Amino acid sequence: MGLHRNLRDSRARQLNTDDLNLRNRVFWSAYILDRAVSLTLGRPFALAEHEIDVPVHDSPKYQSFTHMCHLRRLESRIHREIFGADVHEASDEKIDCFRYELDAWLLAVPVPIEASFVLPGYSLYDTREFFNIQYSKALRMLLQRRITTPKKEAEGEVSKTAEYMALSARASGDICQHYKVLHQRSPLGWNLLALHSIFTAGLTLLYSSWTRKDRPDLVALEDIRACSSVLFAISEQWPSTKRFRDIFETLAREMMDILQRSQPPDWNGLFPVDTNAFGGESFWSIFDDLVEDDYIRDQFRLEEMMG
């Protein structure tokens, strides 16, 4: 169909403006879906970025849609330059550049911060919470490899690993909290993409607490509770997901027990952690029940931490 290519003048003249705009929206709708599914499943994109030259149609009528197109393009670049098969190690400078681009995207969200969408018939995709979730998901993805494969840092320097860990934990907490707010406002219909976002956010929260070798603070506990609440809501509508809810609850309880029983040794703040020193074998044996297909393990690069 060639929807990904910009029409030359001769072909464009054969279509009226409405048809051209429809053609544009059809392609970018398919693009958004492809990127969302591919990033979630860890699969190659159906179409590489360099093969696309059709512009995103900026229309005031479709501001939210257009803004999501821009985010998906940014996520595609992150995936290529941070997680590409030929990328051995991304620099902190590159990570920070992408982070600033994500921050700029969030600031340009076409929904006022003080907007309230409690009227009947409001669109989920025009809420501030929806855009905050998308931002937080992208930020968590950007930082995931860095927080699980940190670099040695010179003594006396501000720890970038600690900074990224805090940012990742906050992004994960925001994912859970915003989903909780949206569901409380009006019950949501759940799908695999939402389940993946919430569950991996919860795992990141637990991982963040685990690497600090300290009990979570009040904010982290509230975020973990929010994750549990949303997973419970999903399992009520989607019974086959109860296993995810139960595993997360078991992991959270086991982690708390391990942290309470353990006396942290002297530790210089570098990762990966010594799981055996903290009862790690029992912790990971519970986690292994989840990752029979190695999908979550691959995302978190846990085989490197456990090997």
N, C-alpha and C positions, 0 to 999 in steps of 0.2 A: 504493500500500500504506500510505502514511502512517506508516512506521516512524520517521520523524524527529520525529513529534509525540507529545507526552506524552498518554497516554490519560486521558480524563476518567473520573470515578468510575463512571458508568453502563457505559461500555465496559470499563473495567478489571475490574469485577465479573464480567463474562462469561468471563474467563480466569483460570485458576489461576496460582499463583505461578510454577511451572515454565515455563508458556507465556509469561508476562510476561518472565521472565528470558531465555528463548530469543529472544523478539522483540527485546529490548534488545541482546543479543550479536550477533544477525544485523545489526542496523543499524550498530552500532559497528565490526563487522568490515568492512562495506562502506565505512564512513567512512574507516577507516585506509587501506584500499587506494586509495580515491579520492584522498585527500590525498597519499599517497606517489607515485602516478603523476602527478598534476597538478603537484606541485612539481618532479618530475624533468623532465617534458616542457614545463614552462612554460605550462601550459594552465589555463583557468578551472576552478574547482571545480564539481563536479556540483550541489552544494547549498551555498548561502551559509550562513555561521554564524548569521546572524540568523533564519534559517528553522528552526533546530533548537532544540527545547525539551525533548527527551527527555533525562533525566539519564544520566550514566555510572553503571552499576550497580557500586558498590564491593563486591566480594565477595572475601573472603580466598582463595577457591579460584582466582580469576583475577587475582591481583595484578599480574602482569607485563602482562597484556592491558590492565587498567585504567590502569596507568601509561603505557602507550603511547598510549592514548586521550587522556590529559591532555597529552602532548607534542604530538600532532597538532593539538589545539585551540590550543595555544600557537604552533605553527608557522603555523597559519592566521592568527592575529592578526599575527604578524610579517610574513607575506606581504601582508596587507591594509595595515598601517600603515607598512611600510618600502618595499614594492615596488608598492604600489597605483598605478594609472594616474594618479590625481589627487594623488599624493605627489611634490612636486618635490624636496624634500630633507628627510630625517629628521634630527632633532637628535641630537647625541651623548648627551644626557640620555635620550632615548627608547631609543636603542640600549643604553645601560647598564642601563636598567630591564629590558629584555628579557633582557639577559645575566644579570642577577641572578635573574630568574625561571627561566632555564635552569639556573643553578647550584643553585637550590633544588630543582628537579626532579631533578637528578642526586643530590643529597644524600638524597633520599627514595626512591631506587631500592630496590625490595624484594628486593635480593640483597646479602648481606654482602660487604664489600670483600675479605675474606680467603677467600671461598668458592672451592672447587675443584671443577670439574665434569669429572673425568676418568673417571668410571665409565661403563661401557657404557650406552647408552640415554639419556644426559642430553639435555636440550632446549637447543638453541642459544639459544632465546629466554628462557632463564632464566639466562644467563651474564652476568657483569659486563661482559665485553668487548662483548656485544651492546648493552647500554645505553650504554656509553661511546661506541660508534660512533654511536648515534642522537643522543646529546648533541653530539658533535663535528660531525656533519653539520648539525645545527640551528645551532650557533654559527658554522660556516663560512658558511652561508647568510645569517645575520644580518649578518655583517661584509662580505660580498662587495661590495656596492655602495659601502660606505664606503671600502674600501681601494683601489678603482679610480677613485673620484671624490672625493679628499680635499679638505679645506678648508684655507685659509690659516690659519696659526697665529701668534700674536704671539711675537716674539722673546723667549726666556727661559722660555717656557711649556713644560711637559712635553708632548711631542708625542703627541696622541691618535692620529694616523695611525700613528706608529711602534708605539704600544701595540696598536692593532687589528691591525696587520700581524703582530706577534709572536703575538698570540692566534690569528689565522687560520692562521698557519703551524703553530703547535702543534696546533691542532684537526685540520688536514689530516694532519700527521704521525701523530697518534693514530689517525685512520681507517685509514691504511695499516698501521700496526703492529698494531692489534687484529685486522684482517682476516687479517694474516699469522699471528698466534697461533692464531686459530680454525681456519684452514686446516691448520696444522701439527698441531693437535690431532686433527682429523678432517676429511678432505677435504670441501669445501663444494660444493654445487651452485650455479652462478652464474646470474644473470639480469641484465637490462638495468639494473635499479635499482642493483645492487651495482657493476656496471661503471661506471656514471655516477658513483657516489660516489667510487670509487677513482681514476678518471681525472681528475675535476675536483679532487680533493684533490691529486693529483700536479701538475696545472697550477698550483694555488695555491702549492705549494712552490716550483716553478720561478719563478713570478711574484714571490714574496717575495724570493728570492735575486737576481733580476734588478733589482728596484727598489732593493735595497741596493747594487747595483753592486760586490759583493764576493763572493769565493768562499764557498760555503756552509760553515758550521762542521761539526764532526764529527756533531753531532746531526742537522742538516739532511741531511747525506750519508746517514746511516743511514735516515732517513725516505724519502729518494728511492730508496735501494736497496730498501726494503720495498715501495714502490709498484711498482718494476720487478718484484720477485719475485712479487707478487700478480697483476700483469697477465700475467706469463708463465704462472702457474698457470691463470688464466682462459683464456688462448689455447690451452693444452694440451687443455682440455675443450671449448672453443668456438672452432674454427679461424677463423671469420669475424672474430673480435676481434683477430687478430694484427696488423692494421693499427694499432689503438690502441696496442698494445704497442710496435710498431716506431716509430711517430711519437713516443711519449713518450721512447723511448731516443734517438732522433735529436735531439729538442728538448733533452734534458738534455746531450748531448755538445756540441751547437752552442752552448748557453748557456755551458758551461764554457770552450770555446775562445774565445768572444767576451770573456768576463770576464778570461781570462788574457792576451789580446792587448791589451786596452784599458787606457788610463791614465785613470781617472775625472777629469773636470774638477771645478773647484770647484762645489759643489752644496749647496743650502740645505735639502734634505730634502723638497721638495715634489714631488708627482706632478702630471701624468703625466711619465714619463721621456722624455728625448730619444733616441728609438730610433736615429736616424741616427748620433748621436755614438758609439754603441756597436755599430755594425755591425747595427743593428736591422733593416735591410731584409732581410738574409739570414735572420735569426731569424724574422721574421713571414712570409716567403715559405714557410718550412717549415711554420709553423703554419697557413697558409692552406690547405694540403692537407687539413687536418682539417675545416674549417668550411665545406664546400660548401653546407650548408643554413642557415648563419648561426646555428645553435643555440648552440654554445659561444661564438661571438662575442657574441651577445646577452647571454648570462649574464655574461660578463666585461666587457661594454661596451667591447670592444676597438676598435670603430669610432671611439670618442671619443679613445682614446689614439693611434691611428694617423692620425687625420685632421688 
